[in-house]
Amino acid sequence: MEDKFVNLKGLPQKLNLVDRKKSAKGEKITLRNVRWIRVVEFGKTKYRYSLDEKEEWKEVDIMKHKTTRNNKHNETILINLTKSRPITTKKFDSI
């Protein structure tokens, strides 16, 4: 059964991600106030503080190093995490 669980605690280190406190423009990010997130490419996240279409997207780069952006290791980890697994009938009925 252990093969069904993924340890997420070490995932940021494996993917070379960091917790940025400021946007690309140097503005402080208040994650609890973010209402809309859009990931355009791995490591670059755009966000808005409202659901208003007119609000400008703010951007944050969460990669440690620019050179790791095209790392095949990162792609392998992401593929393994996003593989779909069939849901058992018992689980589906309990949802």
C-alpha positions in Angstrom: 0.0 0.0 0.0 3.0 2.3 0.5 3.5 2.6 -3.2 0.1 4.5 -3.4 1.3 7.4 -1.3 3.6 10.2 -2.3 5.8 12.2 0.2 5.1 15.8 -0.7 7.4 17.2 2.0 10.6 16.8 -0.1 9.0 17.6 -3.4 10.0 21.3 -3.5 13.7 20.3 -3.0 13.5 17.6 -5.7 11.9 20.0 -8.2 14.3 22.9 -7.2 11.4 25.2 -6.1 11.5 27.9 -3.5 8.9 29.8 -1.5 9.2 33.3 -2.9 7.8 36.2 -0.8 8.0 38.8 -3.5 6.7 38.9 -7.1 8.8 39.5 -10.2 8.2 43.2 -9.7 9.3 43.1 -6.1 5.8 43.4 -4.6 5.0 41.4 -1.4 2.8 38.3 -2.1 0.0 37.6 0.3 -1.0 34.1 -0.7 -4.1 34.0 1.5 -5.6 36.9 -0.6 -4.9 35.3 -4.0 -8.1 34.4 -5.8 -6.8 33.2 -9.2 -3.7 31.3 -10.1 -2.5 30.4 -13.5 0.6 28.3 -14.3 1.9 29.2 -17.8 5.1 27.1 -17.6 6.7 25.0 -15.0 8.2 27.3 -12.3 6.4 30.5 -13.3 3.1 31.2 -11.7 0.7 34.1 -12.4 -1.8 35.3 -9.9 -4.5 37.8 -9.2 -6.0 39.1 -6.0 -9.5 39.2 -7.5 -11.6 37.4 -10.1 -11.9 40.6 -12.1 -10.8 40.1 -15.7 -9.4 43.6 -15.9 -6.9 43.1 -13.0 -3.3 42.8 -14.3 -1.7 39.4 -13.8 1.2 39.4 -11.3 4.0 36.9 -11.8 6.3 35.0 -9.5 9.2 32.7 -10.5 9.5 29.9 -7.9 12.6 28.1 -9.5 15.9 28.2 -7.6 18.0 28.4 -10.7 17.1 29.4 -14.2 19.2 26.5 -15.6 17.0 23.8 -13.9 13.9 24.9 -15.8 14.4 22.3 -18.6 15.7 19.5 -16.3 14.4 16.1 -17.4 14.4 15.0 -13.7 11.7 17.5 -13.0 9.6 16.3 -15.8 9.9 12.7 -14.6 8.8 13.6 -11.1 5.8 15.5 -12.4 4.7 12.7 -14.7 4.9 10.2 -11.8 2.7 12.5 -9.7 0.1 13.1 -12.3 -0.4 9.5 -13.5 -4.1 8.7 -13.1 -5.0 5.7 -11.1 -8.4 3.9 -11.4 -10.8 4.6 -8.6 -12.2 1.5 -7.0 -16.0 1.0 -6.9 -16.0 1.1 -3.1 -14.1 4.5 -3.1 -16.3 5.9 -5.9 -19.5 5.0 -4.0 -18.2 6.7 -0.8 -17.6 10.0 -2.6 
